[in-house]
Amino acid sequence: MTATATASTPTADNIKGWSRRDMAKRLAEDIPEGWYVNLGIGIPLMVSDFVPADREVVLQSENGILGMGPLQTKRTFDPWIVNAGKQNVTLKTGASIVGHADSFAMIRGGHLDLCVLGSFEVAANGDFANWTTSLKSVPAVGGAMDLAVGAKRIWLIMDHTSKDGKPKLLETCTMPLTAPGVVKRVYTNLAVIDITARGFELVSMTPEITFEALQARTGARIHRKD
Amino acid sequence: MAINKIVSSFADAMAGIKDGSTVLIGGFGAVGQPNHLLDALTEQGAKDLTIVANNAGSGRETGIARLMDMGRVRRIVCSFPRSAGSVVFEELHSAGKLELELVAQGTLAERIRAGGAGIPAFYTATAYGTYIGEGKEVREFKGRKYILEEAIKADVALVEAWQADRWGNLRYRTSGRNFNQPMATAADLTIVQSQHLVELGDLGPDDIHTPGIYVDRVIHVPYGDPPAAAPLAD
């Protein structure tokens, strides 16, 4: 849990931390059996590869699938089954299909235990911004705003800093919000951080980094758990 | 005279659609998209249309993209307009020739459902406190803030089904259900292209996804499968 001395110095810029697969695996291990979960397009969908085989977690896809399985192969090809990212996916035994209105009633009605999304920015008050970096280009929103307010929990999986080293965990988001005050937990390449009434609270961090170095890469105060 | 909603030509399927109509278009990506009806609508020639669809088309040769490229669309109500291949949308929108109303996907589905169910408007937490929610009426219920969204009631809905009978009872195939199911309920004139025509009674009462009361015209279009979404692994 606490950082041990490693070859990396706290200020070194070569700290990569966990890989995306590591992040997805850590998150997957925290999903209890029996949860109904929506995974956003992209890295969040990788989480499904790491849910332990003996643990029943039911994946929802916003276009009307409950009980989504892995991506199709040439052997299992059925062009009539797609996920929200318009990839051809399989259905698990026990899966069901609904239309768009029923699927979003499921989402907006608070029935999903968890939604995992990627994000550009997250703030210490639980605000997050993941749908567009700017309103100057033509934005596309999809189901992100519905999932953000509908699921019981929003966990984000994202890089801790931008490519040029700027924090993505902030006091206040600078980009257009997806929803205010909804994020409960953030999995980054450097740390797992809860968002509570106090703001960011450290759950765990990569041994490559010290608490001080983590704080230096974060745009708002990180509290240690009591 | 027995009820028979099956028509045999695209001209009959599109008859009477007026300039200035609002048209709902089912589908999610390529699956369940009524492309043959869209091409027939392009042929029919109605213009100054408002299109309601999840996506704003892809390519230039067919579907929503072709309808827009032919200059028939004034306004599009959409949740995900910008995607791979949405070139026509981007050209027209950036040239100021196409109005966009951006709607969160669940709000779009619910506005259509409400339109079909006779509900004029509803409150939702989706998009409260965001750019999309700006300027909309806010009301608090049990300590949470919601915005008011109005229903969408259209002149025409274009729907793709897997099976249909002469009463217009429909079944969809897996992910092909998507927006087709709510949209079928929310227009004065619902037109269906179906992969299969079946005898009345072949679809059991528990198996019908859209009851025929919502459907006005059905045309048989057995085009086969949509394309693979992406290259597949062995």
Chai-1 contact restraints between the chains, C-beta under 6 A:
chainA,res_idxA,chainB,res_idxB,connection_type,confidence,min_distance_angstrom,max_distance_angstrom,comment,restraint_id
A,N63,B,F28,contact,1.0,0.0,6.0,A-B,restraint_1
A,N63,B,N178,contact,1.0,0.0,6.0,A-B,restraint_2
A,G64,B,R177,contact,1.0,0.0,6.0,A-B,restraint_3
A,G64,B,N178,contact,1.0,0.0,6.0,A-B,restraint_4
A,Q72,B,L232,contact,1.0,0.0,6.0,A-B,restraint_5
A,T73,B,L232,contact,1.0,0.0,6.0,A-B,restraint_6
A,T73,B,A233,contact,1.0,0.0,6.0,A-B,restraint_7
A,K74,B,L232,contact,1.0,0.0,6.0,A-B,restraint_8
A,K74,B,D234,contact,1.0,0.0,6.0,A-B,restraint_9
A,F77,B,L232,contact,1.0,0.0,6.0,A-B,restraint_10
A,P79,B,D225,contact,1.0,0.0,6.0,A-B,restraint_11
A,P79,B,P226,contact,1.0,0.0,6.0,A-B,restraint_12
A,P79,B,A228,contact,1.0,0.0,6.0,A-B,restraint_13
A,W80,B,R173,contact,1.0,0.0,6.0,A-B,restraint_14
A,W80,B,T174,contact,1.0,0.0,6.0,A-B,restraint_15
A,W80,B,S175,contact,1.0,0.0,6.0,A-B,restraint_16
A,W80,B,G176,contact,1.0,0.0,6.0,A-B,restraint_17
A,I81,B,T174,contact,1.0,0.0,6.0,A-B,restraint_18
A,I81,B,S175,contact,1.0,0.0,6.0,A-B,restraint_19
A,V82,B,V31,contact,1.0,0.0,6.0,A-B,restraint_20
A,V82,B,S175,contact,1.0,0.0,6.0,A-B,restraint_21
A,V82,B,A229,contact,1.0,0.0,6.0,A-B,restraint_22
A,K86,B,G29,contact,1.0,0.0,6.0,A-B,restraint_23
A,K86,B,A229,contact,1.0,0.0,6.0,A-B,restraint_24
A,Q87,B,A229,contact,1.0,0.0,6.0,A-B,restraint_25
A,Q87,B,A230,contact,1.0,0.0,6.0,A-B,restraint_26
A,N88,B,A229,contact,1.0,0.0,6.0,A-B,restraint_27
A,I97,B,T174,contact,1.0,0.0,6.0,A-B,restraint_28
A,G99,B,R177,contact,1.0,0.0,6.0,A-B,restraint_29
A,G99,B,Q181,contact,1.0,0.0,6.0,A-B,restraint_30
A,G99,B,P182,contact,1.0,0.0,6.0,A-B,restraint_31
A,H100,B,A109,contact,1.0,0.0,6.0,A-B,restraint_32
A,H100,B,N178,contact,1.0,0.0,6.0,A-B,restraint_33
A,H100,B,F179,contact,1.0,0.0,6.0,A-B,restraint_34
A,H100,B,P182,contact,1.0,0.0,6.0,A-B,restraint_35
A,A101,B,A109,contact,1.0,0.0,6.0,A-B,restraint_36
A,A101,B,R113,contact,1.0,0.0,6.0,A-B,restraint_37
A,A101,B,P182,contact,1.0,0.0,6.0,A-B,restraint_38
A,F104,B,G106,contact,1.0,0.0,6.0,A-B,restraint_39
A,F104,B,A109,contact,1.0,0.0,6.0,A-B,restraint_40
A,I107,B,G106,contact,1.0,0.0,6.0,A-B,restraint_41
A,R108,B,G106,contact,1.0,0.0,6.0,A-B,restraint_42
A,V138,B,R82,contact,1.0,0.0,6.0,A-B,restraint_43
A,V138,B,H93,contact,1.0,0.0,6.0,A-B,restraint_44
A,A140,B,F80,contact,1.0,0.0,6.0,A-B,restraint_45
A,A140,B,P81,contact,1.0,0.0,6.0,A-B,restraint_46
A,A140,B,R82,contact,1.0,0.0,6.0,A-B,restraint_47
A,V141,B,S79,contact,1.0,0.0,6.0,A-B,restraint_48
A,V141,B,L102,contact,1.0,0.0,6.0,A-B,restraint_49
A,V141,B,A104,contact,1.0,0.0,6.0,A-B,restraint_50
A,G142,B,S79,contact,1.0,0.0,6.0,A-B,restraint_51
A,G142,B,F80,contact,1.0,0.0,6.0,A-B,restraint_52
A,G142,B,Q105,contact,1.0,0.0,6.0,A-B,restraint_53
A,G143,B,Q105,contact,1.0,0.0,6.0,A-B,restraint_54
A,M145,B,A104,contact,1.0,0.0,6.0,A-B,restraint_55
A,M145,B,T126,contact,1.0,0.0,6.0,A-B,restraint_56
A,M145,B,A127,contact,1.0,0.0,6.0,A-B,restraint_57
A,D146,B,A104,contact,1.0,0.0,6.0,A-B,restraint_58
A,D146,B,G106,contact,1.0,0.0,6.0,A-B,restraint_59
A,D146,B,T126,contact,1.0,0.0,6.0,A-B,restraint_60
A,V149,B,A125,contact,1.0,0.0,6.0,A-B,restraint_61
A,V149,B,T126,contact,1.0,0.0,6.0,A-B,restraint_62
A,P176,B,Y131,contact,1.0,0.0,6.0,A-B,restraint_63
A,L177,B,T130,contact,1.0,0.0,6.0,A-B,restraint_64
A,P180,B,G129,contact,1.0,0.0,6.0,A-B,restraint_65
